[in-house]
Amino acid sequence: MRNMIRGLFLAAFSVGLLSACGPASEQDASPSTGEAAQVEQGIGKTPDCAFNESLAEQVIWSSTCAACREVGGDGSWPNGSYGRSGTLYMTCCGPNGCGSWQNIRPVCTSC
């Protein structure tokens, strides 16, 4: 009987302690400043075209060959590979022309 009362007391004490202190929780990982800025600017987000519009894309290539940086790219070029780097842009085009070009991701091609 004594052991049962001791067990109930310890269980009640543990529940009370956890209730008072609250459960342990992990902090949410907030995006880095660079990631937050990209999300805010819409970088990496393919434009959502209306049903009567088509998706247009263009790549602006650098004039020189160097180590490419494909952060957020399709993975076809490992970071630091030698090539001509560029930036992929996309927009929606319809009967009234095209919208503004959106920066999608860095790309790379051979020299």
C-alpha positions as CSV (number, residue, x, y, z in Angstrom):
1,M,0.0,0.0,0.0
2,R,2.8,2.3,0.9
3,N,4.5,1.7,-2.5
4,M,1.3,2.4,-4.3
5,I,0.8,5.7,-2.5
6,R,4.5,6.6,-3.2
7,G,4.0,5.8,-6.9
8,L,0.8,7.9,-7.1
9,F,2.6,10.8,-5.4
10,L,5.5,10.7,-7.8
11,A,3.2,10.5,-10.8
12,A,1.2,13.4,-9.6
13,F,4.3,15.4,-8.8
14,S,5.8,14.6,-12.3
15,V,2.5,15.7,-14.0
16,G,2.4,18.9,-12.0
17,L,6.0,19.7,-12.7
18,L,5.6,19.2,-16.5
19,S,2.4,21.2,-16.5
20,A,4.0,24.1,-14.7
21,C,7.2,24.1,-16.8
22,G,5.5,23.2,-20.1
23,P,6.8,20.7,-22.6
24,A,10.2,21.1,-24.1
25,S,9.9,22.6,-27.6
26,E,12.4,23.1,-30.4
27,Q,12.8,26.6,-31.8
28,D,11.6,26.9,-35.4
29,A,14.4,27.4,-37.8
30,S,13.9,30.7,-39.5
31,P,15.2,31.2,-43.0
32,S,18.5,33.0,-43.4
33,T,18.5,36.6,-44.5
34,G,19.5,35.7,-48.1
35,E,16.8,33.0,-48.4
36,A,14.1,35.4,-47.0
37,A,15.2,38.1,-49.5
38,Q,14.9,35.6,-52.4
39,V,11.4,34.5,-51.3
40,E,10.3,38.1,-50.9
41,Q,11.6,38.9,-54.4
42,G,10.0,35.8,-55.9
43,I,13.4,34.4,-56.9
44,G,13.1,30.7,-57.9
45,K,9.3,30.9,-58.3
46,T,8.0,30.0,-61.8
47,P,5.4,32.6,-62.9
48,D,1.8,31.3,-62.7
49,C,0.5,32.1,-66.2
50,A,-3.2,32.5,-67.0
51,F,-4.9,30.1,-69.4
52,N,-4.4,32.3,-72.4
53,E,-0.7,33.0,-71.7
54,S,2.4,31.0,-72.4
55,L,5.6,30.7,-70.3
56,A,8.6,32.4,-71.9
57,E,12.2,32.0,-70.7
58,Q,15.5,33.6,-71.5
59,V,19.0,33.0,-70.2
60,I,21.5,35.9,-69.9
61,W,25.0,34.5,-70.2
62,S,28.2,36.0,-68.7
63,S,30.8,37.0,-71.3
64,T,33.6,34.9,-69.7
65,C,34.2,31.4,-68.6
66,A,34.9,30.7,-64.9
67,A,33.8,28.5,-62.0
68,C,30.0,28.2,-62.2
69,R,27.8,28.6,-59.1
70,E,24.5,26.7,-59.4
71,V,23.0,27.2,-56.0
72,G,19.3,26.3,-56.5
73,G,20.1,25.0,-60.0
74,D,19.0,21.7,-61.5
75,G,22.1,19.9,-60.3
76,S,23.5,19.2,-63.8
77,W,26.6,21.3,-62.9
78,P,28.4,20.7,-59.6
79,N,29.3,23.8,-57.8
80,G,32.7,25.2,-59.0
81,S,32.6,23.5,-62.4
82,Y,34.3,25.4,-65.2
83,G,31.9,26.9,-67.7
84,R,29.9,30.0,-68.7
85,S,27.5,31.0,-66.0
86,G,24.2,32.6,-66.6
87,T,20.8,33.4,-65.1
88,L,17.5,31.9,-66.1
89,Y,14.6,34.3,-66.3
90,M,10.9,33.5,-67.0
91,T,7.8,35.5,-67.7
92,C,4.2,35.1,-68.9
93,C,3.3,36.3,-72.4
94,G,-0.2,36.7,-73.7
95,P,-2.2,38.8,-76.2
96,N,-1.3,42.0,-74.5
97,G,2.5,41.3,-74.4
98,C,4.8,39.9,-71.8
99,G,5.0,40.6,-68.1
100,S,8.2,41.4,-66.1
101,W,11.0,38.9,-66.2
102,Q,11.5,37.0,-62.9
103,N,14.8,35.6,-61.8
104,I,14.4,31.8,-61.5
105,R,17.9,30.4,-60.9
106,P,21.6,30.4,-61.9
107,V,22.6,28.1,-64.8
108,C,25.8,27.0,-66.4
109,T,26.9,25.8,-69.8
110,S,30.2,24.6,-71.4
111,C,32.6,27.1,-72.9
